[in-house]
Structures are given as structure tokens and as C-alpha cells.
């Protein structure tokens, strides 16, 4: 009768080793998952520049940004999804290259009544959808 007990102990010890290995593997998987959750968003935020919001004193509604009569001397950063940008009646003098490079959805750009005296090569880069200037 001693033989079955020894065999039973051997099997139980084997199960203990398997359980111990499973517990260790599960612990490692949980730690990796927690690490991914904790560091994932931080890395994503570092890689992407913050999305511009509605500029101060401008009026924004959906995809329209209106910055009229504000004495602006430069073109403000606006959200990427902007489709209409109204900068009339300001003091903008120059438009630098790539000013609008992130505004691929912009279809209307209103610059009337500014003091624009200089357009550089590439001033309107990225405006593939522009229909009204």
C-alpha cells in the first residue's frame, strides 16, 4: 500500500511545480499588462504634439474659426479639422512657408483687409482642399 502513496505524493509534487510555474507566468503577464497600461498613454502623449484649440478671442463653432478685428499680426494655430478660417480685418503682414501644413481640410481662407505684403514660397503648402481664398 505504500506504493500508491508514494506515487500519489510524486503526482502531487508535480502538480505543485506546474501550479507554481503557472502562478509565476501569470504574475509576469499581469505585470507586463500593468506596465503597458501605465506607460502607454504617456508615450503616446510625448510622441504627438498637443492639438491646437480655439485661439484666444476667436469664435469657433464646429469646424469654423473666426478671428476678425483682433489686431492679429500673425496667423494663429487652429484645430486640424478647421474647414473655414476667417482672419479678415487684422494686421497680418506675411505668411511664412508651411503655415497651413496641418490644415488639409481647410476649404475657405479669408484674409481680406490685412496688411499682407509678403508671401513666401510654400505659404499655402498643405491646402489641397482650398476652394476660396
C-alpha angles and dihedrals in degrees: 000000000000092000096066091049092052091047090047091051091048091052091046091051089050091052089049091055091048091048091047091051091048091049091050092048092047091049091052092048092050092049092049091049092049091048091051092050094047098045100031099078092041091055092046091052092049093051097050123060113233114270111251115245131207106306118246114278092008122117116234129187122171104310098344122099118189118189102166128157094006100124089240115175094188138035110263125226110259134184115287093238093061112132099174122040115183113191099157123147100023136115101255110152106173139024112211124212115279093012089139099031094122095046100084092149096053110121101163125046116176115194102155119144099022128121097250109165101152134048115179126207108278095023090135099037113144097026098116093144096047111131104158126045 
